[in-house]
Amino acid sequence: MLQTILWGLGLVLVIEGLAYALAPSFMKDLMARMMHEPVETLRIAGFGALVIGTFLVILSQVFWA
């Protein structure tokens, strides 16, 4: 279990790092635009990402466990 959690956290950090390494200007612009978004919009986007991520984790456990 701990190995899976560390693997998932590592993968998230790799993807985040890749985005900042390959397109730092875009990421900076994206963060600036996010500052002007209403909190509720960010909350909905975060919840959507949570639901999709949970679905993908469950899907991977069902088909590849």
CHARMM-style PDB file with segment names, atoms N, HN, CA, C and O in Angstrom:
ATOM      1  N   MET     1       0.816  -1.196   0.000  1.00  0.00      PROA
ATOM      2  CA  MET     1       0.000   0.000   0.000  1.00  0.00      PROA
ATOM      3  C   MET     1       0.860   1.260   0.000  1.00  0.00      PROA
ATOM      4  O   MET     1       0.649   2.168  -0.805  1.00  0.00      PROA
ATOM      5  N   LEU     2       1.825   1.305   0.906  1.00  0.00      PROA
ATOM      6  HN  LEU     2       1.997   0.568   1.560  1.00  0.00      PROA
ATOM      7  CA  LEU     2       2.703   2.473   0.968  1.00  0.00      PROA
ATOM      8  C   LEU     2       3.491   2.629  -0.334  1.00  0.00      PROA
ATOM      9  O   LEU     2       3.723   3.746  -0.798  1.00  0.00      PROA
ATOM     10  N   GLN     3       3.891   1.519  -0.909  1.00  0.00      PROA
ATOM     11  HN  GLN     3       3.703   0.612  -0.532  1.00  0.00      PROA
ATOM     12  CA  GLN     3       4.627   1.557  -2.179  1.00  0.00      PROA
ATOM     13  C   GLN     3       3.762   2.187  -3.274  1.00  0.00      PROA
ATOM     14  O   GLN     3       4.261   2.974  -4.078  1.00  0.00      PROA
ATOM     15  N   THR     4       2.486   1.849  -3.310  1.00  0.00      PROA
ATOM     16  HN  THR     4       2.081   1.209  -2.657  1.00  0.00      PROA
ATOM     17  CA  THR     4       1.572   2.391  -4.310  1.00  0.00      PROA
ATOM     18  C   THR     4       1.369   3.891  -4.112  1.00  0.00      PROA
ATOM     19  O   THR     4       1.335   4.654  -5.077  1.00  0.00      PROA
ATOM     20  N   ILE     5       1.236   4.304  -2.852  1.00  0.00      PROA
ATOM     21  HN  ILE     5       1.264   3.684  -2.068  1.00  0.00      PROA
ATOM     22  CA  ILE     5       1.061   5.726  -2.557  1.00  0.00      PROA
ATOM     23  C   ILE     5       2.300   6.508  -2.981  1.00  0.00      PROA
ATOM     24  O   ILE     5       2.186   7.566  -3.600  1.00  0.00      PROA
ATOM     25  N   LEU     6       3.473   5.997  -2.652  1.00  0.00      PROA
ATOM     26  HN  LEU     6       3.566   5.137  -2.149  1.00  0.00      PROA
ATOM     27  CA  LEU     6       4.715   6.672  -3.041  1.00  0.00      PROA
ATOM     28  C   LEU     6       4.873   6.700  -4.557  1.00  0.00      PROA
ATOM     29  O   LEU     6       5.340   7.692  -5.116  1.00  0.00      PROA
ATOM     30  N   TRP     7       4.486   5.616  -5.222  1.00  0.00      PROA
ATOM     31  HN  TRP     7       4.107   4.810  -4.768  1.00  0.00      PROA
ATOM     32  CA  TRP     7       4.566   5.559  -6.678  1.00  0.00      PROA
ATOM     33  C   TRP     7       3.658   6.614  -7.295  1.00  0.00      PROA
ATOM     34  O   TRP     7       4.056   7.325  -8.217  1.00  0.00      PROA
ATOM     35  N   GLY     8       2.433   6.710  -6.779  1.00  0.00      PROA
ATOM     36  HN  GLY     8       2.109   6.133  -6.030  1.00  0.00      PROA
ATOM     37  CA  GLY     8       1.480   7.699  -7.297  1.00  0.00      PROA
ATOM     38  C   GLY     8       1.948   9.124  -7.046  1.00  0.00      PROA
ATOM     39  O   GLY     8       1.855   9.970  -7.935  1.00  0.00      PROA
ATOM     40  N   LEU     9       2.449   9.399  -5.852  1.00  0.00      PROA
ATOM     41  HN  LEU     9       2.524   8.712  -5.129  1.00  0.00      PROA
ATOM     42  CA  LEU     9       2.958  10.726  -5.531  1.00  0.00      PROA
ATOM     43  C   LEU     9       4.153  11.078  -6.421  1.00  0.00      PROA
ATOM     44  O   LEU     9       4.264  12.203  -6.908  1.00  0.00      PROA
ATOM     45  N   GLY    10       5.030  10.118  -6.624  1.00  0.00      PROA
ATOM     46  HN  GLY    10       4.939   9.204  -6.229  1.00  0.00      PROA
ATOM     47  CA  GLY    10       6.179  10.341  -7.505  1.00  0.00      PROA
ATOM     48  C   GLY    10       5.747  10.647  -8.924  1.00  0.00      PROA
ATOM     49  O   GLY    10       6.322  11.522  -9.573  1.00  0.00      PROA
ATOM     50  N   LEU    11       4.748   9.945  -9.413  1.00  0.00      PROA
ATOM     51  HN  LEU    11       4.280   9.235  -8.886  1.00  0.00      PROA
ATOM     52  CA  LEU    11       4.257  10.172 -10.771  1.00  0.00      PROA
ATOM     53  C   LEU    11       3.655  11.563 -10.906  1.00  0.00      PROA
ATOM     54  O   LEU    11       3.864  12.231 -11.919  1.00  0.00      PROA
ATOM     55  N   VAL    12       2.914  12.005  -9.906  1.00  0.00      PROA
ATOM     56  HN  VAL    12       2.743  11.462  -9.084  1.00  0.00      PROA
ATOM     57  CA  VAL    12       2.352  13.351  -9.920  1.00  0.00      PROA
ATOM     58  C   VAL    12       3.475  14.387  -9.978  1.00  0.00      PROA
ATOM     59  O   VAL    12       3.397  15.345 -10.747  1.00  0.00      PROA
ATOM     60  N   LEU    13       4.506  14.197  -9.176  1.00  0.00      PROA
ATOM     61  HN  LEU    13       4.569  13.419  -8.552  1.00  0.00      PROA
ATOM     62  CA  LEU    13       5.619  15.142  -9.167  1.00  0.00      PROA
ATOM     63  C   LEU    13       6.381  15.150 -10.490  1.00  0.00      PROA
ATOM     64  O   LEU    13       6.843  16.202 -10.931  1.00  0.00      PROA
ATOM     65  N   VAL    14       6.515  13.995 -11.120  1.00  0.00      PROA
ATOM     66  HN  VAL    14       6.140  13.140 -10.761  1.00  0.00      PROA
ATOM     67  CA  VAL    14       7.168  13.926 -12.429  1.00  0.00      PROA
ATOM     68  C   VAL    14       6.376  14.720 -13.454  1.00  0.00      PROA
ATOM     69  O   VAL    14       6.953  15.491 -14.222  1.00  0.00      PROA
ATOM     70  N   ILE    15       5.066  14.541 -13.475  1.00  0.00      PROA
ATOM     71  HN  ILE    15       4.597  13.915 -12.852  1.00  0.00      PROA
ATOM     72  CA  ILE    15       4.229  15.249 -14.446  1.00  0.00      PROA
ATOM     73  C   ILE    15       4.237  16.751 -14.177  1.00  0.00      PROA
ATOM     74  O   ILE    15       4.343  17.551 -15.107  1.00  0.00      PROA
ATOM     75  N   GLU    16       4.124  17.137 -12.896  1.00  0.00      PROA
ATOM     76  HN  GLU    16       4.038  16.487 -12.141  1.00  0.00      PROA
ATOM     77  CA  GLU    16       4.190  18.562 -12.539  1.00  0.00      PROA
ATOM     78  C   GLU    16       5.538  19.152 -12.952  1.00  0.00      PROA
ATOM     79  O   GLU    16       5.596  20.217 -13.565  1.00  0.00      PROA
ATOM     80  N   GLY    17       6.602  18.460 -12.616  1.00  0.00      PROA
ATOM     81  HN  GLY    17       6.555  17.594 -12.118  1.00  0.00      PROA
ATOM     82  CA  GLY    17       7.940  18.952 -12.949  1.00  0.00      PROA
ATOM     83  C   GLY    17       8.141  19.066 -14.449  1.00  0.00      PROA
ATOM     84  O   GLY    17       8.778  20.006 -14.925  1.00  0.00      PROA
ATOM     85  N   LEU    18       7.607  18.127 -15.184  1.00  0.00      PROA
ATOM     86  HN  LEU    18       7.089  17.364 -14.797  1.00  0.00      PROA
ATOM     87  CA  LEU    18       7.721  18.153 -16.637  1.00  0.00      PROA
ATOM     88  C   LEU    18       7.015  19.370 -17.219  1.00  0.00      PROA
ATOM     89  O   LEU    18       7.525  20.011 -18.138  1.00  0.00      PROA
ATOM     90  N   ALA    19       5.841  19.687 -16.683  1.00  0.00      PROA
ATOM     91  HN  ALA    19       5.426  19.167 -15.936  1.00  0.00      PROA
ATOM     92  CA  ALA    19       5.105  20.865 -17.166  1.00  0.00      PROA
ATOM     93  C   ALA    19       5.909  22.139 -16.934  1.00  0.00      PROA
ATOM     94  O   ALA    19       6.004  22.983 -17.825  1.00  0.00      PROA
ATOM     95  N   TYR    20       6.488  22.284 -15.746  1.00  0.00      PROA
ATOM     96  HN  TYR    20       6.412  21.598 -15.022  1.00  0.00      PROA
ATOM     97  CA  TYR    20       7.271  23.485 -15.445  1.00  0.00      PROA
ATOM     98  C   TYR    20       8.595  23.510 -16.211  1.00  0.00      PROA
ATOM     99  O   TYR    20       9.070  24.583 -16.581  1.00  0.00      PROA
ATOM    100  N   ALA    21       9.189  22.358 -16.449  1.00  0.00      PROA
ATOM    101  HN  ALA    21       8.803  21.485 -16.148  1.00  0.00      PROA
ATOM    102  CA  ALA    21      10.464  22.308 -17.168  1.00  0.00      PROA
ATOM    103  C   ALA    21      10.297  22.607 -18.658  1.00  0.00      PROA
ATOM    104  O   ALA    21      11.145  23.265 -19.261  1.00  0.00      PROA
ATOM    105  N   LEU    22       9.206  22.125 -19.247  1.00  0.00      PROA
ATOM    106  HN  LEU    22       8.517  21.591 -18.757  1.00  0.00      PROA
ATOM    107  CA  LEU    22       9.018  22.289 -20.685  1.00  0.00      PROA
ATOM    108  C   LEU    22       8.333  23.601 -21.066  1.00  0.00      PROA
ATOM    109  O   LEU    22       8.567  24.131 -22.152  1.00  0.00      PROA
ATOM    110  N   ALA    23       7.487  24.125 -20.176  1.00  0.00      PROA
ATOM    111  HN  ALA    23       7.296  23.694 -19.294  1.00  0.00      PROA
ATOM    112  CA  ALA    23       6.732  25.337 -20.527  1.00  0.00      PROA
ATOM    113  C   ALA    23       6.600  26.268 -19.324  1.00  0.00      PROA
ATOM    114  O   ALA    23       5.488  26.509 -18.855  1.00  0.00      PROA
ATOM    115  N   PRO    24       7.712  26.793 -18.819  1.00  0.00      PROA
ATOM    116  CA  PRO    24       7.627  27.638 -17.624  1.00  0.00      PROA
ATOM    117  C   PRO    24       6.815  28.921 -17.846  1.00  0.00      PROA
ATOM    118  O   PRO    24       6.100  29.364 -16.947  1.00  0.00      PROA
ATOM    119  N   SER    25       6.920  29.510 -19.023  1.00  0.00      PROA
ATOM    120  HN  SER    25       7.501  29.151 -19.754  1.00  0.00      PROA
ATOM    121  CA  SER    25       6.156  30.739 -19.292  1.00  0.00      PROA
ATOM    122  C   SER    25       4.659  30.468 -19.296  1.00  0.00      PROA
ATOM    123  O   SER    25       3.876  31.255 -18.764  1.00  0.00      PROA
ATOM    124  N   PHE    26       4.270  29.360 -19.893  1.00  0.00      PROA
ATOM    125  HN  PHE    26       4.906  28.720 -20.325  1.00  0.00      PROA
ATOM    126  CA  PHE    26       2.861  28.989 -19.926  1.00  0.00      PROA
ATOM    127  C   PHE    26       2.340  28.743 -18.519  1.00  0.00      PROA
ATOM    128  O   PHE    26       1.240  29.179 -18.180  1.00  0.00      PROA
ATOM    129  N   MET    27       3.121  28.047 -17.697  1.00  0.00      PROA
ATOM    130  HN  MET    27       4.015  27.693 -17.973  1.00  0.00      PROA
ATOM    131  CA  MET    27       2.695  27.751 -16.334  1.00  0.00      PROA
ATOM    132  C   MET    27       2.570  29.034 -15.514  1.00  0.00      PROA
ATOM    133  O   MET    27       1.649  29.174 -14.709  1.00  0.00      PROA
ATOM    134  N   LYS    28       3.488  29.958 -15.720  1.00  0.00      PROA
ATOM    135  HN  LYS    28       4.236  29.844 -16.374  1.00  0.00      PROA
ATOM    136  CA  LYS    28       3.436  31.227 -15.007  1.00  0.00      PROA
ATOM    137  C   LYS    28       2.185  32.012 -15.418  1.00  0.00      PROA
ATOM    138  O   LYS    28       1.505  32.591 -14.571  1.00  0.00      PROA
ATOM    139  N   ASP    29       1.888  32.028 -16.718  1.00  0.00      PROA
ATOM    140  HN  ASP    29       2.440  31.558 -17.406  1.00  0.00      PROA
ATOM    141  CA  ASP    29       0.702  32.702 -17.221  1.00  0.00      PROA
ATOM    142  C   ASP    29      -0.573  32.034 -16.693  1.00  0.00      PROA
ATOM    143  O   ASP    29      -1.538  32.711 -16.339  1.00  0.00      PROA
ATOM    144  N   LEU    30      -0.565  30.715 -16.647  1.00  0.00      PROA
ATOM    145  HN  LEU    30       0.219  30.165 -16.935  1.00  0.00      PROA
ATOM    146  CA  LEU    30      -1.707  29.975 -16.140  1.00  0.00      PROA
ATOM    147  C   LEU    30      -1.970  30.328 -14.677  1.00  0.00      PROA
ATOM    148  O   LEU    30      -3.118  30.531 -14.281  1.00  0.00      PROA
ATOM    149  N   MET    31      -0.916  30.400 -13.881  1.00  0.00      PROA
ATOM    150  HN  MET    31       0.016  30.235 -14.202  1.00  0.00      PROA
ATOM    151  CA  MET    31      -1.079  30.756 -12.467  1.00  0.00      PROA
ATOM    152  C   MET    31      -1.605  32.187 -12.309  1.00  0.00      PROA
ATOM    153  O   MET    31      -2.420  32.460 -11.428  1.00  0.00      PROA
ATOM    154  N   ALA    32      -1.138  33.085 -13.157  1.00  0.00      PROA
ATOM    155  HN  ALA    32      -0.475  32.864 -13.873  1.00  0.00      PROA
ATOM    156  CA  ALA    32      -1.618  34.472 -13.100  1.00  0.00      PROA
ATOM    157  C   ALA    32      -3.104  34.542 -13.448  1.00  0.00      PROA
ATOM    158  O   ALA    32      -3.856  35.300 -12.836  1.00  0.00      PROA
ATOM    159  N   ARG    33      -3.521  33.744 -14.437  1.00  0.00      PROA
ATOM    160  HN  ARG    33      -2.910  33.128 -14.934  1.00  0.00      PROA
ATOM    161  CA  ARG    33      -4.934  33.726 -14.816  1.00  0.00      PROA
ATOM    162  C   ARG    33      -5.797  33.110 -13.716  1.00  0.00      PROA
ATOM    163  O   ARG    33      -6.938  33.519 -13.507  1.00  0.00      PROA
ATOM    164  N   MET    34      -5.241  32.129 -13.024  1.00  0.00      PROA
ATOM    165  HN  MET    34      -4.314  31.796 -13.194  1.00  0.00      PROA
ATOM    166  CA  MET    34      -5.988  31.486 -11.946  1.00  0.00      PROA
ATOM    167  C   MET    34      -6.270  32.449 -10.794  1.00  0.00      PROA
ATOM    168  O   MET    34      -7.268  32.305 -10.088  1.00  0.00      PROA
ATOM    169  N   MET    35      -5.400  33.416 -10.609  1.00  0.00      PROA
ATOM    170  HN  MET    35      -4.589  33.534 -11.182  1.00  0.00      PROA
ATOM    171  CA  MET    35      -5.601  34.394  -9.532  1.00  0.00      PROA
ATOM    172  C   MET    35      -6.873  35.214  -9.743  1.00  0.00      PROA
ATOM    173  O   MET    35      -7.439  35.741  -8.785  1.00  0.00      PROA
ATOM    174  N   HSD    36      -7.322  35.322 -10.993  1.00  0.00      PROA
ATOM    175  HN  HSD    36      -6.862  34.894 -11.771  1.00  0.00      PROA
ATOM    176  CA  HSD    36      -8.496  36.118 -11.311  1.00  0.00      PROA
ATOM    177  C   HSD    36      -9.777  35.283 -11.401  1.00  0.00      PROA
ATOM    178  O   HSD    36     -10.867  35.823 -11.587  1.00  0.00      PROA
ATOM    179  N   GLU    37      -9.634  33.975 -11.268  1.00  0.00      PROA
ATOM    180  HN  GLU    37      -8.748  33.537 -11.116  1.00  0.00      PROA
ATOM    181  CA  GLU    37     -10.813  33.104 -11.311  1.00  0.00      PROA
ATOM    182  C   GLU    37     -11.528  33.133  -9.957  1.00  0.00      PROA
ATOM    183  O   GLU    37     -10.884  33.228  -8.912  1.00  0.00      PROA
ATOM    184  N   PRO    38     -12.842  33.053  -9.983  1.00  0.00      PROA
ATOM    185  CA  PRO    38     -13.577  32.966  -8.711  1.00  0.00      PROA
ATOM    186  C   PRO    38     -13.213  31.679  -7.965  1.00  0.00      PROA
ATOM    187  O   PRO    38     -12.909  30.653  -8.574  1.00  0.00      PROA
ATOM    188  N   VAL    39     -13.252  31.757  -6.655  1.00  0.00      PROA
ATOM    189  HN  VAL    39     -13.499  32.590  -6.160  1.00  0.00      PROA
ATOM    190  CA  VAL    39     -12.913  30.598  -5.829  1.00  0.00      PROA
ATOM    191  C   VAL    39     -13.802  29.408  -6.166  1.00  0.00      PROA
ATOM    192  O   VAL    39     -13.333  28.269  -6.188  1.00  0.00      PROA
ATOM    193  N   GLU    40     -15.061  29.659  -6.425  1.00  0.00      PROA
ATOM    194  HN  GLU    40     -15.442  30.583  -6.407  1.00  0.00      PROA
ATOM    195  CA  GLU    40     -15.986  28.574  -6.722  1.00  0.00      PROA
ATOM    196  C   GLU    40     -15.604  27.835  -8.009  1.00  0.00      PROA
ATOM    197  O   GLU    40     -15.764  26.617  -8.088  1.00  0.00      PROA
ATOM    198  N   THR    41     -15.110  28.543  -8.999  1.00  0.00      PROA
ATOM    199  HN  THR    41     -14.980  29.533  -8.936  1.00  0.00      PROA
ATOM    200  CA  THR    41     -14.663  27.909 -10.242  1.00  0.00      PROA
ATOM    201  C   THR    41     -13.479  26.994  -9.974  1.00  0.00      PROA
ATOM    202  O   THR    41     -13.426  25.878 -10.492  1.00  0.00      PROA
ATOM    203  N   LEU    42     -12.537  27.454  -9.175  1.00  0.00      PROA
ATOM    204  HN  LEU    42     -12.580  28.360  -8.754  1.00  0.00      PROA
ATOM    205  CA  LEU    42     -11.376  26.632  -8.827  1.00  0.00      PROA
ATOM    206  C   LEU    42     -11.793  25.408  -8.010  1.00  0.00      PROA
ATOM    207  O   LEU    42     -11.246  24.320  -8.187  1.00  0.00      PROA
ATOM    208  N   ARG    43     -12.765  25.597  -7.118  1.00  0.00      PROA
ATOM    209  HN  ARG    43     -13.209  26.481  -6.974  1.00  0.00      PROA
ATOM    210  CA  ARG    43     -13.254  24.477  -6.303  1.00  0.00      PROA
ATOM    211  C   ARG    43     -13.903  23.418  -7.194  1.00  0.00      PROA
ATOM    212  O   ARG    43     -13.679  22.223  -7.002  1.00  0.00      PROA
ATOM    213  N   ILE    44     -14.697  23.847  -8.154  1.00  0.00      PROA
ATOM    214  HN  ILE    44     -14.879  24.818  -8.310  1.00  0.00      PROA
ATOM    215  CA  ILE    44     -15.361  22.905  -9.064  1.00  0.00      PROA
ATOM    216  C   ILE    44     -14.322  22.169  -9.911  1.00  0.00      PROA
ATOM    217  O   ILE    44     -14.429  20.959 -10.109  1.00  0.00      PROA
ATOM    218  N   ALA    45     -13.319  22.894 -10.412  1.00  0.00      PROA
ATOM    219  HN  ALA    45     -13.232  23.877 -10.252  1.00  0.00      PROA
ATOM    220  CA  ALA    45     -12.262  22.263 -11.207  1.00  0.00      PROA
ATOM    221  C   ALA    45     -11.480  21.258 -10.356  1.00  0.00      PROA
ATOM    222  O   ALA    45     -11.147  20.171 -10.829  1.00  0.00      PROA
ATOM    223  N   GLY    46     -11.191  21.612  -9.121  1.00  0.00      PROA
ATOM    224  HN  GLY    46     -11.462  22.495  -8.736  1.00  0.00      PROA
ATOM    225  CA  GLY    46     -10.485  20.699  -8.230  1.00  0.00      PROA
ATOM    226  C   GLY    46     -11.297  19.453  -7.924  1.00  0.00      PROA
ATOM    227  O   GLY    46     -10.762  18.345  -7.899  1.00  0.00      PROA
ATOM    228  N   PHE    47     -12.594  19.638  -7.690  1.00  0.00      PROA
ATOM    229  HN  PHE    47     -13.029  20.539  -7.710  1.00  0.00      PROA
ATOM    230  CA  PHE    47     -13.460  18.503  -7.430  1.00  0.00      PROA
ATOM    231  C   PHE    47     -13.562  17.600  -8.660  1.00  0.00      PROA
ATOM    232  O   PHE    47     -13.577  16.375  -8.540  1.00  0.00      PROA
ATOM    233  N   GLY    48     -13.631  18.213  -9.839  1.00  0.00      PROA
ATOM    234  HN  GLY    48     -13.619  19.208  -9.937  1.00  0.00      PROA
ATOM    235  CA  GLY    48     -13.662  17.424 -11.074  1.00  0.00      PROA
ATOM    236  C   GLY    48     -12.395  16.600 -11.245  1.00  0.00      PROA
ATOM    237  O   GLY    48     -12.457  15.432 -11.632  1.00  0.00      PROA
ATOM    238  N   ALA    49     -11.249  17.203 -10.960  1.00  0.00      PROA
ATOM    239  HN  ALA    49     -11.199  18.151 -10.646  1.00  0.00      PROA
ATOM    240  CA  ALA    49      -9.983  16.473 -11.045  1.00  0.00      PROA
ATOM    241  C   ALA    49      -9.942  15.341 -10.021  1.00  0.00      PROA
ATOM    242  O   ALA    49      -9.433  14.257 -10.308  1.00  0.00      PROA
ATOM    243  N   LEU    50     -10.473  15.591  -8.840  1.00  0.00      PROA
ATOM    244  HN  LEU    50     -10.886  16.471  -8.607  1.00  0.00      PROA
ATOM    245  CA  LEU    50     -10.539  14.564  -7.799  1.00  0.00      PROA
ATOM    246  C   LEU    50     -11.375  13.374  -8.247  1.00  0.00      PROA
ATOM    247  O   LEU    50     -10.977  12.224  -8.064  1.00  0.00      PROA
ATOM    248  N   VAL    51     -12.530  13.653  -8.832  1.00  0.00      PROA
ATOM    249  HN  VAL    51     -12.853  14.587  -8.981  1.00  0.00      PROA
ATOM    250  CA  VAL    51     -13.423  12.579  -9.285  1.00  0.00      PROA
ATOM    251  C   VAL    51     -12.774  11.780 -10.416  1.00  0.00      PROA
ATOM    252  O   VAL    51     -12.795  10.550 -10.398  1.00  0.00      PROA
ATOM    253  N   ILE    52     -12.204  12.470 -11.389  1.00  0.00      PROA
ATOM    254  HN  ILE    52     -12.187  13.470 -11.403  1.00  0.00      PROA
ATOM    255  CA  ILE    52     -11.559  11.786 -12.515  1.00  0.00      PROA
ATOM    256  C   ILE    52     -10.365  10.967 -12.036  1.00  0.00      PROA
ATOM    257  O   ILE    52     -10.183   9.826 -12.460  1.00  0.00      PROA
ATOM    258  N   GLY    53      -9.556  11.542 -11.161  1.00  0.00      PROA
ATOM    259  HN  GLY    53      -9.704  12.469 -10.817  1.00  0.00      PROA
ATOM    260  CA  GLY    53      -8.400  10.818 -10.632  1.00  0.00      PROA
ATOM    261  C   GLY    53      -8.809   9.584  -9.859  1.00  0.00      PROA
ATOM    262  O   GLY    53      -8.200   8.524 -10.006  1.00  0.00      PROA
ATOM    263  N   THR    54      -9.844   9.715  -9.032  1.00  0.00      PROA
ATOM    264  HN  THR    54     -10.339  10.576  -8.913  1.00  0.00      PROA
ATOM    265  CA  THR    54     -10.338   8.559  -8.275  1.00  0.00      PROA
ATOM    266  C   THR    54     -10.852   7.482  -9.213  1.00  0.00      PROA
ATOM    267  O   THR    54     -10.591   6.297  -9.003  1.00  0.00      PROA
ATOM    268  N   PHE    55     -11.577   7.880 -10.238  1.00  0.00      PROA
ATOM    269  HN  PHE    55     -11.790   8.843 -10.408  1.00  0.00      PROA
ATOM    270  CA  PHE    55     -12.088   6.929 -11.221  1.00  0.00      PROA
ATOM    271  C   PHE    55     -10.945   6.188 -11.913  1.00  0.00      PROA
ATOM    272  O   PHE    55     -11.015   4.975 -12.108  1.00  0.00      PROA
ATOM    273  N   LEU    56      -9.888   6.926 -12.284  1.00  0.00      PROA
ATOM    274  HN  LEU    56      -9.832   7.912 -12.126  1.00  0.00      PROA
ATOM    275  CA  LEU    56      -8.749   6.289 -12.951  1.00  0.00      PROA
ATOM    276  C   LEU    56      -8.018   5.312 -12.036  1.00  0.00      PROA
ATOM    277  O   LEU    56      -7.581   4.251 -12.482  1.00  0.00      PROA
ATOM    278  N   VAL    57      -7.886   5.661 -10.771  1.00  0.00      PROA
ATOM    279  HN  VAL    57      -8.241   6.523 -10.409  1.00  0.00      PROA
ATOM    280  CA  VAL    57      -7.236   4.758  -9.816  1.00  0.00      PROA
ATOM    281  C   VAL    57      -8.067   3.490  -9.644  1.00  0.00      PROA
ATOM    282  O   VAL    57      -7.529   2.383  -9.669  1.00  0.00      PROA
ATOM    283  N   ILE    58      -9.373   3.652  -9.470  1.00  0.00      PROA
ATOM    284  HN  ILE    58      -9.810   4.551  -9.450  1.00  0.00      PROA
ATOM    285  CA  ILE    58     -10.240   2.481  -9.326  1.00  0.00      PROA
ATOM    286  C   ILE    58     -10.212   1.633 -10.592  1.00  0.00      PROA
ATOM    287  O   ILE    58     -10.142   0.406 -10.520  1.00  0.00      PROA
ATOM    288  N   LEU    59     -10.267   2.278 -11.737  1.00  0.00      PROA
ATOM    289  HN  LEU    59     -10.324   3.274 -11.796  1.00  0.00      PROA
ATOM    290  CA  LEU    59     -10.218   1.560 -13.013  1.00  0.00      PROA
ATOM    291  C   LEU    59      -8.931   0.764 -13.149  1.00  0.00      PROA
ATOM    292  O   LEU    59      -8.951  -0.379 -13.605  1.00  0.00      PROA
ATOM    293  N   SER    60      -7.823   1.357 -12.760  1.00  0.00      PROA
ATOM    294  HN  SER    60      -7.807   2.286 -12.390  1.00  0.00      PROA
ATOM    295  CA  SER    60      -6.539   0.650 -12.865  1.00  0.00      PROA
ATOM    296  C   SER    60      -6.494  -0.545 -11.918  1.00  0.00      PROA
ATOM    297  O   SER    60      -5.909  -1.576 -12.251  1.00  0.00      PROA
ATOM    298  N   GLN    61      -7.105  -0.416 -10.742  1.00  0.00      PROA
ATOM    299  HN  GLN    61      -7.580   0.422 -10.472  1.00  0.00      PROA
ATOM    300  CA  GLN    61      -7.124  -1.532  -9.789  1.00  0.00      PROA
ATOM    301  C   GLN    61      -8.030  -2.662 -10.262  1.00  0.00      PROA
ATOM    302  O   GLN    61      -7.738  -3.832 -10.015  1.00  0.00      PROA
ATOM    303  N   VAL    62      -9.112  -2.328 -10.930  1.00  0.00      PROA
ATOM    304  HN  VAL    62      -9.349  -1.377 -11.130  1.00  0.00      PROA
ATOM    305  CA  VAL    62     -10.049  -3.345 -11.405  1.00  0.00      PROA
ATOM    306  C   VAL    62      -9.451  -4.129 -12.572  1.00  0.00      PROA
ATOM    307  O   VAL    62      -9.573  -5.353 -12.616  1.00  0.00      PROA
ATOM    308  N   PHE    63      -8.809  -3.444 -13.512  1.00  0.00      PROA
ATOM    309  HN  PHE    63      -8.710  -2.450 -13.476  1.00  0.00      PROA
ATOM    310  CA  PHE    63      -8.331  -4.112 -14.717  1.00  0.00      PROA
ATOM    311  C   PHE    63      -6.906  -4.614 -14.647  1.00  0.00      PROA
ATOM    312  O   PHE    63      -6.545  -5.539 -15.375  1.00  0.00      PROA
ATOM    313  N   TRP    64      -6.079  -4.024 -13.785  1.00  0.00      PROA
ATOM    314  HN  TRP    64      -6.372  -3.273 -13.194  1.00  0.00      PROA
ATOM    315  CA  TRP    64      -4.675  -4.418 -13.771  1.00  0.00      PROA
ATOM    316  C   TRP    64      -4.169  -4.868 -12.407  1.00  0.00      PROA
ATOM    317  O   TRP    64      -2.961  -4.893 -12.176  1.00  0.00      PROA
ATOM    318  N   ALA    65      -5.064  -5.219 -11.513  1.00  0.00      PROA
ATOM    319  HN  ALA    65      -6.046  -5.199 -11.701  1.00  0.00      PROA
ATOM    320  CA  ALA    65      -4.640  -5.649 -10.173  1.00  0.00      PROA
ATOM    321  C   ALA    65      -4.258  -7.104 -10.151  1.00  0.00      PROA
ATOM    322  OT1 ALA    65      -3.878  -7.627  -9.103  1.00  0.00      PROA
TER     323      ALA     65
END
